[in-house]
Amino acid sequence: ASTWAEKAGKGTMFVSLDPKPWSKEAQAEALDALRAEFAAAGVAVRDGQWGYRVAVVEDPDGNTLLFNYTD
């Protein structure tokens, strides 16, 4: 992404969860469960901002995965 020059040449992907039935609460619960799953597997997750809150995961190849949170 040109907005993050330090990431030039590496992939960035936004991932949105779509729980059914959809609600802000259901999405927050799904993201909290995903964070817990990552933590249990030893995956580092940090908080970020992209005009809204995101959970940020770096994969072993240096790609950045951004999971969005509703506010």
Sequence and secondary structure as in RCSB ss.txt:
>XXXX:A:sequence
ASTWAEKAGKGTMFVSLDPKPWSKEAQAEALDALRAEFAAAGVAVRDGQWGYRVAVVEDPDGNTLLFNYTD
>XXXX:A:secstr
 TTSGGGTTS EEEE    SS  HHHHHHHHHHHHHHHHHTT   EEEESSSEEEEEE TTS EEEEE   
